[in-house]
């Protein structure tokens, strides 16, 4: 995967996009920190497929749910507090 800084991407955008069109992914760097990835476009809908569960897999009602999280805070109170701050 090729890495390119923002200034270089701006200066040679068409050249970099031609590389992406040929199938090469591109990582965009802000100084030395990766901030974005430009990848070739693929039709994701054509790649997805839905299949039936395997014959030996458990039925959905038989799968146990994980235990609830034990938090010492009232989540509803936090939500109300956050919503009051937006007004």
PyMOL CGO cylinders between C-alpha atoms (Angstrom):
from pymol import cmd
from pymol.cgo import CYLINDER

trace = [
    CYLINDER, 0.00, 0.00, 0.00, 1.39, 3.36, -1.02, 0.3, 1, 1, 1, 1, 1, 1,
    CYLINDER, 1.39, 3.36, -1.02, 1.57, 6.19, 1.52, 0.3, 1, 1, 1, 1, 1, 1,
    CYLINDER, 1.57, 6.19, 1.52, 1.22, 9.81, 0.47, 0.3, 1, 1, 1, 1, 1, 1,
    CYLINDER, 1.22, 9.81, 0.47, 1.17, 13.08, 2.39, 0.3, 1, 1, 1, 1, 1, 1,
    CYLINDER, 1.17, 13.08, 2.39, -1.70, 15.53, 1.97, 0.3, 1, 1, 1, 1, 1, 1,
    CYLINDER, -1.70, 15.53, 1.97, 0.36, 18.13, 0.08, 0.3, 1, 1, 1, 1, 1, 1,
    CYLINDER, 0.36, 18.13, 0.08, 1.58, 15.51, -2.41, 0.3, 1, 1, 1, 1, 1, 1,
    CYLINDER, 1.58, 15.51, -2.41, -1.96, 14.16, -2.82, 0.3, 1, 1, 1, 1, 1, 1,
    CYLINDER, -1.96, 14.16, -2.82, -3.26, 17.66, -3.58, 0.3, 1, 1, 1, 1, 1, 1,
    CYLINDER, -3.26, 17.66, -3.58, -0.43, 18.39, -6.01, 0.3, 1, 1, 1, 1, 1, 1,
    CYLINDER, -0.43, 18.39, -6.01, -0.72, 15.11, -7.94, 0.3, 1, 1, 1, 1, 1, 1,
    CYLINDER, -0.72, 15.11, -7.94, -4.30, 14.01, -7.30, 0.3, 1, 1, 1, 1, 1, 1,
    CYLINDER, -4.30, 14.01, -7.30, -4.99, 12.76, -10.84, 0.3, 1, 1, 1, 1, 1, 1,
    CYLINDER, -4.99, 12.76, -10.84, -1.84, 10.64, -10.86, 0.3, 1, 1, 1, 1, 1, 1,
    CYLINDER, -1.84, 10.64, -10.86, -2.68, 9.07, -7.50, 0.3, 1, 1, 1, 1, 1, 1,
    CYLINDER, -2.68, 9.07, -7.50, -6.26, 8.38, -8.55, 0.3, 1, 1, 1, 1, 1, 1,
    CYLINDER, -6.26, 8.38, -8.55, -5.01, 6.63, -11.70, 0.3, 1, 1, 1, 1, 1, 1,
    CYLINDER, -5.01, 6.63, -11.70, -3.03, 4.31, -9.44, 0.3, 1, 1, 1, 1, 1, 1,
    CYLINDER, -3.03, 4.31, -9.44, -6.14, 3.63, -7.35, 0.3, 1, 1, 1, 1, 1, 1,
    CYLINDER, -6.14, 3.63, -7.35, -8.09, 2.93, -10.54, 0.3, 1, 1, 1, 1, 1, 1,
    CYLINDER, -8.09, 2.93, -10.54, -5.43, 0.32, -11.44, 0.3, 1, 1, 1, 1, 1, 1,
    CYLINDER, -5.43, 0.32, -11.44, -6.14, -1.43, -8.13, 0.3, 1, 1, 1, 1, 1, 1,
    CYLINDER, -6.14, -1.43, -8.13, -3.60, 0.10, -5.73, 0.3, 1, 1, 1, 1, 1, 1,
    CYLINDER, -3.60, 0.10, -5.73, -4.76, 1.30, -2.32, 0.3, 1, 1, 1, 1, 1, 1,
    CYLINDER, -4.76, 1.30, -2.32, -3.46, 4.60, -0.99, 0.3, 1, 1, 1, 1, 1, 1,
    CYLINDER, -3.46, 4.60, -0.99, -2.94, 5.72, 2.62, 0.3, 1, 1, 1, 1, 1, 1,
    CYLINDER, -2.94, 5.72, 2.62, -3.16, 9.48, 3.21, 0.3, 1, 1, 1, 1, 1, 1,
    CYLINDER, -3.16, 9.48, 3.21, -0.85, 10.87, 5.89, 0.3, 1, 1, 1, 1, 1, 1,
    CYLINDER, -0.85, 10.87, 5.89, -1.13, 14.10, 7.87, 0.3, 1, 1, 1, 1, 1, 1,
    CYLINDER, -1.13, 14.10, 7.87, 2.54, 14.52, 8.68, 0.3, 1, 1, 1, 1, 1, 1,
    CYLINDER, 2.54, 14.52, 8.68, 3.28, 10.92, 9.69, 0.3, 1, 1, 1, 1, 1, 1,
    CYLINDER, 3.28, 10.92, 9.69, -0.19, 10.03, 10.99, 0.3, 1, 1, 1, 1, 1, 1,
    CYLINDER, -0.19, 10.03, 10.99, -2.47, 7.96, 8.73, 0.3, 1, 1, 1, 1, 1, 1,
    CYLINDER, -2.47, 7.96, 8.73, -5.84, 9.71, 8.44, 0.3, 1, 1, 1, 1, 1, 1,
    CYLINDER, -5.84, 9.71, 8.44, -7.55, 8.11, 5.44, 0.3, 1, 1, 1, 1, 1, 1,
    CYLINDER, -7.55, 8.11, 5.44, -7.38, 5.27, 2.98, 0.3, 1, 1, 1, 1, 1, 1,
    CYLINDER, -7.38, 5.27, 2.98, -8.37, 5.51, -0.67, 0.3, 1, 1, 1, 1, 1, 1,
    CYLINDER, -8.37, 5.51, -0.67, -9.19, 2.11, -2.12, 0.3, 1, 1, 1, 1, 1, 1,
    CYLINDER, -9.19, 2.11, -2.12, -10.49, 1.02, -5.52, 0.3, 1, 1, 1, 1, 1, 1,
    CYLINDER, -10.49, 1.02, -5.52, -14.25, 1.06, -5.79, 0.3, 1, 1, 1, 1, 1, 1,
    CYLINDER, -14.25, 1.06, -5.79, -15.96, -2.32, -5.88, 0.3, 1, 1, 1, 1, 1, 1,
    CYLINDER, -15.96, -2.32, -5.88, -19.63, -3.09, -6.12, 0.3, 1, 1, 1, 1, 1, 1,
    CYLINDER, -19.63, -3.09, -6.12, -20.13, -4.31, -2.54, 0.3, 1, 1, 1, 1, 1, 1,
    CYLINDER, -20.13, -4.31, -2.54, -23.68, -5.49, -3.22, 0.3, 1, 1, 1, 1, 1, 1,
    CYLINDER, -23.68, -5.49, -3.22, -22.42, -7.99, -5.76, 0.3, 1, 1, 1, 1, 1, 1,
    CYLINDER, -22.42, -7.99, -5.76, -19.85, -9.30, -3.27, 0.3, 1, 1, 1, 1, 1, 1,
    CYLINDER, -19.85, -9.30, -3.27, -22.33, -9.95, -0.46, 0.3, 1, 1, 1, 1, 1, 1,
    CYLINDER, -22.33, -9.95, -0.46, -24.13, -13.23, -0.30, 0.3, 1, 1, 1, 1, 1, 1,
    CYLINDER, -24.13, -13.23, -0.30, -26.67, -14.52, 2.19, 0.3, 1, 1, 1, 1, 1, 1,
    CYLINDER, -26.67, -14.52, 2.19, -26.49, -18.16, 3.11, 0.3, 1, 1, 1, 1, 1, 1,
    CYLINDER, -26.49, -18.16, 3.11, -28.42, -20.45, 5.38, 0.3, 1, 1, 1, 1, 1, 1,
    CYLINDER, -28.42, -20.45, 5.38, -26.88, -21.40, 8.73, 0.3, 1, 1, 1, 1, 1, 1,
    CYLINDER, -26.88, -21.40, 8.73, -24.93, -24.64, 8.84, 0.3, 1, 1, 1, 1, 1, 1,
    CYLINDER, -24.93, -24.64, 8.84, -27.06, -27.68, 9.70, 0.3, 1, 1, 1, 1, 1, 1,
    CYLINDER, -27.06, -27.68, 9.70, -25.31, -28.26, 13.04, 0.3, 1, 1, 1, 1, 1, 1,
    CYLINDER, -25.31, -28.26, 13.04, -25.50, -24.62, 14.21, 0.3, 1, 1, 1, 1, 1, 1,
    CYLINDER, -25.50, -24.62, 14.21, -27.76, -23.87, 17.22, 0.3, 1, 1, 1, 1, 1, 1,
    CYLINDER, -27.76, -23.87, 17.22, -31.15, -22.29, 16.70, 0.3, 1, 1, 1, 1, 1, 1,
    CYLINDER, -31.15, -22.29, 16.70, -31.31, -18.59, 17.49, 0.3, 1, 1, 1, 1, 1, 1,
    CYLINDER, -31.31, -18.59, 17.49, -33.51, -18.93, 20.63, 0.3, 1, 1, 1, 1, 1, 1,
    CYLINDER, -33.51, -18.93, 20.63, -30.97, -21.41, 22.04, 0.3, 1, 1, 1, 1, 1, 1,
    CYLINDER, -30.97, -21.41, 22.04, -28.03, -18.98, 21.87, 0.3, 1, 1, 1, 1, 1, 1,
    CYLINDER, -28.03, -18.98, 21.87, -27.52, -17.45, 25.33, 0.3, 1, 1, 1, 1, 1, 1,
    CYLINDER, -27.52, -17.45, 25.33, -27.28, -13.68, 25.66, 0.3, 1, 1, 1, 1, 1, 1,
    CYLINDER, -27.28, -13.68, 25.66, -24.25, -12.22, 27.41, 0.3, 1, 1, 1, 1, 1, 1,
    CYLINDER, -24.25, -12.22, 27.41, -24.83, -11.03, 30.98, 0.3, 1, 1, 1, 1, 1, 1,
    CYLINDER, -24.83, -11.03, 30.98, -25.70, -7.34, 31.40, 0.3, 1, 1, 1, 1, 1, 1,
    CYLINDER, -25.70, -7.34, 31.40, -22.81, -5.00, 32.09, 0.3, 1, 1, 1, 1, 1, 1,
    CYLINDER, -22.81, -5.00, 32.09, -22.29, -4.07, 35.69, 0.3, 1, 1, 1, 1, 1, 1,
    CYLINDER, -22.29, -4.07, 35.69, -21.87, -0.31, 35.66, 0.3, 1, 1, 1, 1, 1, 1,
    CYLINDER, -21.87, -0.31, 35.66, -22.21, 1.88, 38.70, 0.3, 1, 1, 1, 1, 1, 1,
    CYLINDER, -22.21, 1.88, 38.70, -23.93, 4.65, 36.80, 0.3, 1, 1, 1, 1, 1, 1,
    CYLINDER, -23.93, 4.65, 36.80, -27.51, 5.23, 35.81, 0.3, 1, 1, 1, 1, 1, 1,
    CYLINDER, -27.51, 5.23, 35.81, -27.43, 5.29, 32.02, 0.3, 1, 1, 1, 1, 1, 1,
    CYLINDER, -27.43, 5.29, 32.02, -30.80, 6.99, 31.75, 0.3, 1, 1, 1, 1, 1, 1,
    CYLINDER, -30.80, 6.99, 31.75, -29.59, 9.82, 34.00, 0.3, 1, 1, 1, 1, 1, 1,
    CYLINDER, -29.59, 9.82, 34.00, -26.52, 10.25, 31.80, 0.3, 1, 1, 1, 1, 1, 1,
    CYLINDER, -26.52, 10.25, 31.80, -28.69, 10.38, 28.69, 0.3, 1, 1, 1, 1, 1, 1,
    CYLINDER, -28.69, 10.38, 28.69, -31.00, 12.96, 30.24, 0.3, 1, 1, 1, 1, 1, 1,
    CYLINDER, -31.00, 12.96, 30.24, -28.00, 15.04, 31.34, 0.3, 1, 1, 1, 1, 1, 1,
    CYLINDER, -28.00, 15.04, 31.34, -26.55, 14.95, 27.83, 0.3, 1, 1, 1, 1, 1, 1,
    CYLINDER, -26.55, 14.95, 27.83, -29.85, 15.96, 26.26, 0.3, 1, 1, 1, 1, 1, 1,
    CYLINDER, -29.85, 15.96, 26.26, -30.29, 18.86, 28.71, 0.3, 1, 1, 1, 1, 1, 1,
    CYLINDER, -30.29, 18.86, 28.71, -26.87, 20.19, 27.71, 0.3, 1, 1, 1, 1, 1, 1,
    CYLINDER, -26.87, 20.19, 27.71, -27.94, 20.49, 24.06, 0.3, 1, 1, 1, 1, 1, 1,
    CYLINDER, -27.94, 20.49, 24.06, -30.78, 22.89, 24.84, 0.3, 1, 1, 1, 1, 1, 1,
]
cmd.load_cgo(trace, "trace")
